[in-house]
Amino acid sequence: MNDKVFTKPIKKQFEFDEEVAAVFDDMLERSVPFYKDSQKITEFFALKNLHEDGILYDLGCSTATILLNIHRKLKLNAVLIGLDNSEAMLAQAQRKCEAYGANIEVLNADILEYDYKLADVFISNYTLQFIRPLVREELVKKIAVSLKKEGVFIFSEKVISHHAKLNKELIECYYDFKKEQGYSEYEIMQKREALENVLVPYSEEENIKMALNAGFSHCEVIFRWSNFATFLAIK
């Protein structure tokens, strides 16, 4: 289904409800620049670092798209687990997993409180930015503790610049992209208002510093377009 969520006046802050879940895959592809390319890079590094009988967690798995893509390419025995706290998203994810006959666990869970087993890979696509900063940093520490030595945490985030003029131009560049995807000025402004104080992005440098402070030995950007970035952190 096509994303028409913000063609009408908003009545609440953004949330991952049934209306959003129904159009989420379309929303991602039209709202995140080079979404499929960043996903392919994430899949590549996830598969390179997932070992026999290993575990991979996707935090904020939404409709399980990346888990399904990894499952299709998997050539060893491994456990794929998706966690989300949106019943609407999980219902879509479950339907997709069943349709493809994929052995993937999708669970309703609080990623801050979940009892993780020792894993090879963690993925988080545009999820950390919805978590309050202090709690966000505690979660990243928990992820680091839950990874095996040399395990990886791959995460994508919207990023900001602390240079005021550049940050403004990054946003303008992104809005031009959204217009090219068919979103109207009205839809763009409606979504921006709905996300106000809900999505709190860090800069590229702040994301890297957060990972290093959490106990990762290395973290760098492996893909970036304007104000969207994918990071790889190695324990």
C-alpha positions in Angstrom: 0.0 0.0 0.0 1.1 3.6 -0.7 2.0 5.8 2.2 -0.9 8.4 2.6 -0.6 8.8 6.4 0.2 12.5 6.4 -2.1 13.7 3.6 -4.6 14.6 6.4 -4.1 16.8 9.5 -2.3 15.1 12.3 -4.0 14.5 15.6 -1.2 13.0 17.6 2.6 12.5 17.7 4.1 9.9 15.4 3.6 6.3 16.6 4.0 2.8 14.9 0.3 2.0 14.9 -1.8 0.0 12.5 -2.1 2.8 10.0 1.7 3.2 9.8 2.3 -0.5 9.8 0.1 -1.1 6.8 2.2 1.3 4.6 5.5 1.0 6.4 7.5 -0.7 3.7 6.5 1.9 1.2 7.1 4.7 3.7 10.7 3.5 4.3 11.6 3.2 0.6 10.2 6.7 -0.1 11.4 8.4 3.1 14.9 6.9 3.5 17.4 7.8 0.7 19.1 4.7 -0.8 17.3 2.5 1.7 17.8 -0.7 -0.3 21.5 0.1 -0.7 22.0 0.6 3.0 20.1 -2.6 3.7 22.3 -4.6 1.4 25.4 -3.3 3.1 23.8 -4.2 6.5 23.0 -7.7 5.2 26.5 -8.1 3.9 28.2 -7.4 7.2 25.6 -9.3 9.2 26.2 -12.4 7.1 30.0 -12.0 7.3 29.9 -12.0 11.1 27.1 -14.5 11.8 28.6 -17.9 12.6 27.3 -21.5 12.9 24.7 -21.7 15.6 25.1 -18.0 16.2 22.4 -15.5 17.1 21.4 -12.3 15.4 19.0 -9.8 16.9 17.2 -7.0 15.0 16.0 -4.3 17.4 12.9 -2.6 16.2 12.4 -5.2 13.5 9.2 -3.6 12.2 7.9 -5.8 9.4 11.0 -8.1 9.4 12.2 -7.1 5.9 15.9 -7.2 6.7 15.5 -10.5 8.7 13.8 -12.1 5.7 16.5 -10.9 3.3 19.2 -12.3 5.6 17.3 -15.5 6.0 17.2 -16.0 2.2 21.0 -15.7 1.9 21.9 -17.6 5.0 24.1 -20.7 4.4 24.5 -22.0 7.9 22.4 -22.7 11.0 21.7 -19.6 13.0 18.9 -18.0 15.1 17.3 -14.8 13.8 15.3 -12.9 16.3 13.3 -9.7 15.7 12.1 -7.6 18.6 9.5 -4.8 18.5 7.0 -3.3 20.8 4.4 -2.5 18.1 1.7 -5.2 17.8 0.7 -3.8 14.4 4.3 -4.1 13.1 4.7 -7.6 14.5 1.4 -8.8 12.9 2.8 -7.7 9.5 6.1 -9.3 10.2 4.5 -12.6 11.2 2.4 -12.7 8.1 5.5 -12.1 5.9 7.5 -14.8 7.7 4.8 -17.3 7.4 4.2 -16.4 3.7 7.9 -17.1 3.0 8.1 -20.1 5.3 11.0 -18.4 7.2 12.1 -19.7 10.6 12.4 -16.3 12.2 11.3 -15.4 15.7 9.5 -12.0 16.0 8.7 -11.1 19.6 6.8 -8.3 21.3 9.5 -7.1 23.7 11.0 -4.0 25.3 14.5 -3.9 23.8 15.7 -2.0 27.0 14.6 -4.8 29.3 15.0 -7.9 27.1 17.3 -10.7 28.4 19.7 -11.1 25.5 21.7 -14.3 24.9 25.3 -13.9 23.8 25.1 -13.0 20.1 27.2 -12.5 17.0 25.3 -9.6 15.5 22.9 -6.9 16.5 21.1 -4.7 14.0 19.1 -1.6 14.7 17.7 0.4 11.8 16.4 3.9 12.7 15.4 2.7 16.2 17.9 4.3 18.6 16.8 7.8 17.5 13.4 7.1 19.1 14.9 6.4 22.5 15.7 9.1 25.0 19.4 9.9 24.9 20.4 8.7 28.4 18.4 5.5 28.0 19.8 5.1 24.5 23.4 5.0 25.7 22.5 2.4 28.4 21.0 0.3 25.7 24.1 0.5 23.5 26.2 -0.6 26.6 23.8 -3.6 27.0 24.3 -4.5 23.4 28.1 -4.4 23.7 27.9 -6.7 26.8 25.6 -9.1 24.9 28.0 -9.5 21.9 30.7 -12.1 21.6 34.3 -10.8 21.1 34.6 -9.2 17.7 30.8 -9.4 17.3 29.2 -6.4 15.5 26.5 -3.9 16.0 25.2 -2.4 12.7 22.9 0.6 13.1 21.4 3.2 10.9 20.3 6.6 12.1 19.2 10.0 10.9 22.1 12.4 11.8 22.4 16.1 12.4 25.3 18.5 11.9 26.3 21.0 14.7 27.1 23.5 12.0 23.8 25.5 11.8 24.0 26.4 8.1 25.1 22.9 7.0 22.4 21.3 9.1 19.8 23.5 7.5 21.0 22.6 4.0 21.1 18.9 4.9 17.4 19.1 5.8 16.6 21.0 2.6 18.5 18.4 0.6 16.4 15.6 2.3 13.1 17.4 1.7 14.0 17.7 -2.0 14.5 14.0 -2.0 11.1 13.4 -0.4 9.4 15.7 -3.0 11.0 13.6 -5.8 9.4 10.5 -4.2 6.0 12.1 -4.6 5.4 13.6 -1.1 3.8 17.0 -1.0 5.1 20.0 1.0 2.0 19.5 3.2 2.8 15.8 3.9 6.5 16.7 4.7 5.5 19.4 7.2 2.9 17.2 8.8 5.4 14.4 9.4 8.0 16.8 10.7 5.5 18.1 13.2 4.4 14.6 14.2 8.0 13.6 14.8 8.9 16.7 16.9 10.4 15.6 20.2 9.8 11.9 19.3 12.8 11.5 17.0 16.0 12.9 18.6 19.0 12.3 16.3 22.7 12.5 17.2 25.5 13.7 15.0 27.8 11.2 13.3 30.5 12.0 15.9 28.1 11.6 18.8 27.0 8.2 17.5 30.6 7.0 17.2 31.5 8.4 20.7 28.4 6.6 22.2 29.5 3.3 20.7 33.1 3.7 21.9 32.0 4.7 25.4 29.7 1.7 25.5 32.7 -0.6 25.1 33.1 -1.1 21.4 36.7 -1.2 20.2 35.9 0.5 16.9 33.0 2.3 15.2 32.8 4.0 11.8 30.3 5.0 9.1 30.0 2.4 6.3 27.3 4.3 4.3 26.1 7.8 4.3 23.8 10.0 2.2 23.3 13.6 3.5 21.8 13.3 6.9 21.3 9.5 6.9 24.1 7.1 8.1 24.8 3.5 8.7 27.4 2.6 11.3 29.4 -0.5 12.1 30.6 -1.0 15.7 33.0 -3.9 16.5 33.4 -5.3 20.0 
